[in-house]
Amino acid sequence: MATLTYTGQLQVTSCWCGIRLAIPNDLFEMAKRHEGHTVFCPLGHKFVYSNTTEEQLAEERRLRRSAEQRAAARLELLRQEERSHAATRGHVTRKKKQLERVKNGVCPCCNRSFQNLARHMESKHPEYQA
């Protein structure tokens, strides 16, 4: 039996089969960082490092983009609601003014003033629906 001398740092880890072993720290870090770098245990099992650094970074980027997209969508929806609200306020204001004019005896169809607006509407504008 020969003795192996190693001067680097070792990382103690265990395989999914339960065997504990030490592998070079560089190899361990490379396997944790990058998907596709294979490490085998003494029994020949492939080490599977899930959630590598690359995967974590990709997931963080995806979540950040997703959050930014949701925020942009909410902002656009808010702006759309504000525009809709402003349009509705304009319609309400116009109708209030028209109602006030009708109360003062002004015909909404021909804009003439009448003492008895109801009688005028029945006789001259029967098709008008208030």
N, C-alpha and C positions, 0 to 999 in steps of 0.2 A: 504494500500500500504506500502511495506517494503522498507527500504533504504539499498542499497548495498554499502559497503565500499571496495574500491579497492586501494591498495597501489602501484601497478606497473604503468608502463608508458602505455599510450594509443596512438594508431595511428589512426588518423582521415582518413577515406577512404570513397569511395562510391561504391555502387553496380552498375551493368550494368543497373538496373532499375531506377537509379537516386537517391536512398535513401542514404543520408550521415549518417555515423555512426562511432563510435570509437570502435576499437577492441584492445585487449592486444598486445603490441608491439612484444612479443615473437611469438604469433600466426601469426601476420602479416609477420614477417621475415621468419618463417617456411614455410608459404604458398608461399612466393615469391621465396624462395630458392629451394624448392622441389616440384616436380609435384606429385599429388596424395593426398596432404593434403587439405582437403575440409574445406571451411569457408562458412557459410550461412548468408544471410542478415535477418532482422526481418520478411520479407515477405516470407522467405523460399527459396529464389533464391540462387543458388550455385555461389560463387565467382569464377571467372575464371581469374587466373593470367597467362597471356601468357608471354612467353619469361622469364622463371624462370632462376635463377642463374645457375642451372645445365644445362639448355638448352643453355644458353649463352656460358658456358665453353665448352660444347660439340661442339657447332658451331665453336668456336675459334680453338679448336683442329683440327676439320675437315678441316677448311680453311688453317691452318698451314700445315697440312699433304698434302693437295692438292697443296699448293704453293711449298712445298719441292719437291713433285713429279714432278710438272711442271718444276722446276729448274733442277732437275736431268735429266729429259727427254731432256731439251734444251742442257744441258751440253753433254749428250751422242750424240745428233744429231751433235753438234759442233765437237766433237772428230771424229765422223764418216766422216763428211765433210772434216776435216783435213787429215784423212787417204786417202780419195778418191782423194783429191787434190794432195797429195804426190805421189800417184800411177799415176795420170795423168801426173804430171811433169816428172816422170820416163819414161813414154811412149813417151812423146814429146822429151825428151833428146835423147832417143834411135833412134827415127825417124830422128832427126836432124843429128845425127852422120852418120846414114845410107845414108841420102841424100848427105851429104858432101863426103862420100866415092864414091858414084855414080858419083858425079860431077868430082871427080878425076879419073874416069875411072875404078873403081873396080866393078865387077859384084856382085849384091846382092845375086845371087844364088850360084855361085861357088867360089867367092872371088878371082878371077884372075883379073889382070889388062889388059886393052885393050886400044889401041889407039882410035878405033871407037866402043864404047860400044853399041851404038844404033844398029849397024849392027850385033854385036855378040848376043844381046838380041833377035833380030828378027829371026836369024838362029838357035841358040842353045836353047833358052828358050821361044818359042812362047806362051806357056801356062801362063807365068808369067804376072800378072797384077800389075802394079806399084801402 
